[in-house]
Amino acid sequence: MSEPRALGQSGLKNGGVPATTVWKDIMALIKVGIVNSNAITTFTGLWLALHFSGQGFFNNLDIVIYTLLGSSLIIAGSCSLNNYIDRDIDHLMDRTKGRPTVTGKMNPTKVAVVSFILIAAGTAFLMLTTWTAVLIGLVGVFSYIVLYTIWSKRRYVSNTIVGSISGAVPPLIGWAAVDANLHPMAWGLFLLLFLWQPPHFYALAMRRVEEYRAAGVPMLPVVKGFKVTKVHIYIWIAALLPLPFLFSSLGIPFTIFATLLTIGWLLTGIYAKKFRNDRKWATLMFVYSIQYLTILCVGMVIVTLI
């Protein structure tokens, strides 16, 4: 692992880019935060499939490992390829200008090659589970790279909705690795992730609106403004309200808990209006969205253990 260069007292390179190590560059390249969060939703789908099919977790530990490795690798490869494609605009945004594809610390051609190797390796691991899991994984790659990154991201305000397809795929991969028939609850997980993403990313876009504007990415707050974006956020959150009833097999207490958690998200938005600061409002909604999904996924696992 290389050491950061001498950067003076600020610890920053020219242009205000933080110093990094090789390991940090790799983690930034594959967007490790996205990989980790998707591993949680993949595991949730896998765990519930094992539970409802009456299969033991430790008896299927090989499938668990293959699935988590496979899904994580194809997501890492897709994120890396996204960085390769977006390297011409990432330097315009504070949160992306430190990526190794922007700073020049990683050769673009090598990044592209490594991306495809990661996707291929992930696909190989998924092939050790079911062909349905493989197909769903490749659909996720296609929707993220082609439909979102190449086609819609820089052209349409609906890019977030298009991108939500790929973000909703991981729990389907997890379920399909155990049960290729995909129980209706698996599609409930897909729908949950699909509906969750617009309010999550709209809130993020509000916080970074000037960066997206500078990069020429037509995110909703850039094109329509904060007022319209807030309305859309409330609508997407409200659309989540009926979903807990798709998970009635997890018990009435979970249904009630999940419903209250969604209502809490709406109430958080109403409460945050008192700040009279759109970015503070967006930050609180963004933080709640992360906790919301994490708590729901963990809750689904816990109720099957009780």
C-alpha positions in Angstrom: 0.0 0.0 0.0 1.4 3.3 -1.0 1.7 6.3 1.3 0.1 9.6 0.6 2.3 12.2 -1.0 3.6 15.2 1.0 0.7 17.6 0.8 1.5 20.3 3.3 -0.5 21.1 6.4 -3.9 20.9 4.6 -3.4 17.2 3.6 -4.9 18.1 0.2 -3.6 17.8 -3.3 -3.8 20.7 -5.7 -7.4 21.4 -6.4 -8.5 20.4 -2.9 -8.6 16.7 -3.6 -7.9 14.6 -0.4 -4.8 12.5 -0.3 -5.4 8.8 -0.8 -3.7 5.4 -0.6 -4.0 2.7 -3.2 -6.5 0.8 -1.1 -8.7 3.9 -0.7 -8.5 4.4 -4.5 -9.7 0.9 -5.1 -12.5 1.3 -2.6 -13.5 4.6 -4.3 -13.4 2.9 -7.7 -15.8 0.1 -6.9 -17.9 2.4 -4.7 -17.6 0.2 -1.6 -20.4 1.9 0.2 -22.8 0.9 -2.6 -21.4 -2.6 -2.6 -21.9 -3.0 1.1 -25.4 -1.6 1.2 -26.4 -3.9 -1.7 -24.9 -6.8 0.2 -27.4 -6.2 3.0 -30.4 -6.3 0.6 -29.0 -9.3 -1.2 -28.6 -11.1 2.1 -32.1 -10.2 3.2 -33.6 -11.8 0.0 -31.4 -14.9 0.5 -32.2 -15.2 4.2 -36.0 -14.9 3.6 -35.8 -17.4 0.7 -34.1 -19.9 3.0 -36.6 -19.3 5.7 -39.8 -19.7 3.6 -38.4 -22.7 1.7 -37.6 -24.4 5.0 -33.9 -24.7 4.3 -31.2 -24.2 7.0 -28.7 -21.4 6.8 -25.6 -23.3 7.8 -26.6 -26.2 5.6 -26.5 -23.8 2.6 -23.4 -21.8 3.7 -21.8 -22.5 0.3 -24.8 -20.9 -1.5 -24.7 -17.9 0.9 -21.0 -17.3 0.1 -21.3 -17.8 -3.6 -24.3 -15.4 -3.7 -22.7 -12.6 -1.6 -19.4 -12.9 -3.5 -21.1 -13.0 -6.9 -23.5 -10.2 -6.4 -20.8 -8.0 -4.7 -18.3 -8.6 -7.6 -20.8 -7.7 -10.3 -21.9 -4.6 -8.4 -18.2 -3.6 -7.9 -17.5 -4.2 -11.6 -20.6 -2.2 -12.6 -19.6 0.7 -10.3 -16.1 0.7 -11.6 -17.3 0.8 -15.2 -19.7 3.7 -14.2 -16.6 5.6 -13.0 -14.8 4.9 -16.3 -17.8 6.2 -18.3 -18.4 9.3 -16.1 -14.7 10.3 -15.7 -15.3 13.3 -18.0 -17.9 14.9 -15.6 -16.8 13.5 -12.2 -14.2 16.3 -11.8 -17.0 18.8 -11.7 -18.5 17.4 -8.5 -16.9 17.6 -5.1 -18.0 14.1 -4.0 -16.6 12.5 -7.2 -13.5 14.6 -8.1 -11.3 12.5 -5.9 -12.0 9.3 -7.7 -8.9 7.6 -9.2 -10.4 7.8 -12.7 -10.4 11.6 -12.3 -7.1 12.2 -10.6 -5.3 10.0 -13.1 -4.0 7.5 -10.4 -5.6 4.7 -12.4 -5.3 4.2 -16.2 -8.8 4.4 -17.7 -8.2 1.4 -20.1 -7.1 -0.8 -17.2 -10.1 0.3 -15.2 -12.4 -0.8 -17.9 -10.7 -4.1 -18.2 -10.8 -4.7 -14.5 -14.5 -3.8 -14.5 -15.3 -6.5 -16.9 -13.1 -9.0 -15.1 -15.0 -8.3 -11.8 -18.4 -8.7 -13.6 -17.2 -11.9 -15.2 -15.9 -13.2 -11.8 -19.2 -12.3 -10.1 -21.2 -14.0 -12.8 -19.1 -17.2 -12.4 -19.8 -17.3 -8.6 -23.6 -16.8 -9.3 -23.4 -19.7 -11.8 -22.7 -21.9 -8.8 -26.2 -21.1 -7.5 -29.0 -20.9 -10.1 -29.2 -19.7 -13.7 -32.1 -17.4 -12.6 -29.7 -15.6 -10.2 -27.2 -15.3 -13.1 -29.8 -13.8 -15.4 -31.1 -11.3 -12.8 -27.5 -10.3 -12.0 -26.8 -9.6 -15.7 -30.1 -7.7 -16.0 -28.9 -5.5 -13.1 -25.6 -4.8 -14.8 -27.3 -3.9 -18.1 -29.8 -1.6 -16.4 -27.2 0.2 -14.5 -24.6 0.6 -17.2 -26.7 0.9 -20.3 -30.1 2.1 -19.3 -28.9 4.4 -16.5 -25.3 5.5 -17.0 -25.1 5.6 -20.8 -28.7 6.3 -21.9 -30.7 8.2 -19.3 -28.3 9.8 -16.7 -27.3 12.8 -18.8 -30.5 13.1 -20.9 -33.6 12.7 -18.8 -34.9 14.0 -15.5 -36.4 10.5 -15.0 -32.8 9.1 -14.8 -33.3 8.4 -11.1 -36.3 6.2 -11.7 -34.5 4.3 -14.5 -31.5 3.8 -12.1 -33.9 2.4 -9.5 -34.3 -0.8 -11.5 -30.7 -1.9 -10.9 -30.8 -0.8 -7.3 -33.8 -3.0 -6.7 -32.2 -6.2 -8.2 -30.0 -7.4 -5.3 -32.7 -8.9 -3.1 -34.0 -10.8 -6.2 -30.5 -12.2 -6.8 -30.4 -13.3 -3.2 -33.8 -15.0 -3.4 -33.2 -16.6 -6.8 -29.9 -18.1 -5.6 -32.0 -20.2 -3.2 -35.4 -20.4 -5.0 -35.4 -19.8 -8.7 -39.2 -19.7 -8.7 -39.2 -16.3 -7.0 -42.0 -16.2 -4.4 -44.2 -13.1 -4.5 -42.4 -11.8 -1.4 -39.2 -11.6 -3.5 -41.0 -9.2 -5.9 -42.2 -7.4 -2.8 -38.6 -6.8 -1.9 -37.9 -5.6 -5.4 -40.8 -3.2 -5.2 -39.6 -1.9 -1.8 -36.1 -1.2 -3.1 -37.5 0.4 -6.3 -39.9 2.8 -4.5 -37.3 3.6 -1.8 -34.6 4.9 -4.2 -36.3 8.0 -5.7 -36.9 9.8 -2.4 -33.4 8.7 -1.2 -31.6 10.0 -4.3 -33.8 13.1 -4.7 -32.8 14.2 -1.2 -29.1 13.6 -2.1 -29.6 15.6 -5.3 -31.0 18.5 -3.4 -27.9 18.5 -1.2 -25.7 18.4 -4.3 -27.8 20.4 -6.7 -25.1 22.9 -7.8 -22.7 20.1 -8.5 -25.2 18.2 -10.6 -26.0 21.5 -12.4 -22.3 22.1 -13.1 -21.9 18.5 -14.4 -25.0 18.9 -16.7 -26.8 16.0 -15.1 -30.6 16.7 -15.2 -31.5 15.6 -11.7 -35.1 16.6 -10.6 -34.1 19.5 -8.3 -31.8 20.9 -11.1 -34.6 20.8 -13.7 -37.8 21.4 -11.6 -36.5 23.0 -8.4 -36.7 22.2 -4.7 -40.5 22.7 -4.3 -41.4 20.2 -7.0 -38.7 17.8 -5.8 -40.2 17.8 -2.3 -43.6 16.9 -3.6 -42.1 14.0 -5.5 -40.3 12.8 -2.4 -43.5 12.8 -0.4 -45.4 10.9 -3.2 -42.7 8.2 -3.5 -42.7 7.7 0.3 -46.5 7.5 0.4 -46.3 4.8 -2.3 -44.4 2.7 0.3 -47.3 2.7 2.7 -49.1 -0.4 1.3 -45.9 -2.4 0.9 -45.8 -3.9 4.5 -49.0 -5.8 3.7 -47.0 -7.7 1.0 -44.9 -9.0 3.9 -47.8 -10.2 6.0 -46.2 -13.6 6.3 -43.6 -12.0 8.6 -46.4 -11.3 11.1 -48.7 -8.5 12.1 -46.2 -6.8 14.4 -43.7 -6.4 11.5 -46.5 -5.1 9.3 -47.4 -2.5 11.9 -43.7 -1.6 12.6 -42.9 -1.2 8.9 -46.0 1.0 8.4 -45.1 3.2 11.3 -41.5 3.5 10.0 -42.9 4.8 6.7 -45.2 7.2 8.4 -42.2 8.4 10.4 -40.4 9.2 7.2 -43.3 11.4 6.1 -43.5 13.1 9.5 -39.8 13.7 9.5 -40.3 15.7 6.3 -43.1 17.8 7.8 -41.1 18.3 11.0 -37.9 19.4 9.1 -39.8 22.2 7.4 -39.3 24.2 10.6 -35.7 24.7 9.6 -36.7 26.8 6.6 -33.6 25.5 5.0 -34.0 23.2 2.0 -30.5 21.6 2.3 -31.0 20.8 6.0 -34.4 19.4 5.1 -32.8 17.2 2.4 -30.0 16.1 4.8 -32.5 14.9 7.4 -34.6 13.1 4.8 -31.5 11.5 3.3 -30.2 10.2 6.7 -33.7 8.9 7.5 -33.9 7.0 4.2 -30.6 5.2 5.0 -31.8 4.2 8.5 -35.2 3.3 7.1 -33.9 0.7 4.7 -31.3 -0.7 7.1 -33.8 -1.1 9.9 -36.4 -2.8 7.6 -33.9 -5.3 6.3 -32.5 -6.1 9.8 -36.1 -6.3 11.1 -37.1 -8.9 8.4 -34.2 -11.1 9.5 -34.9 -10.7 13.2 -38.7 -11.6 13.0 -37.8 -14.9 11.4 -35.6 -15.8 14.4 -38.2 -15.0 17.0 
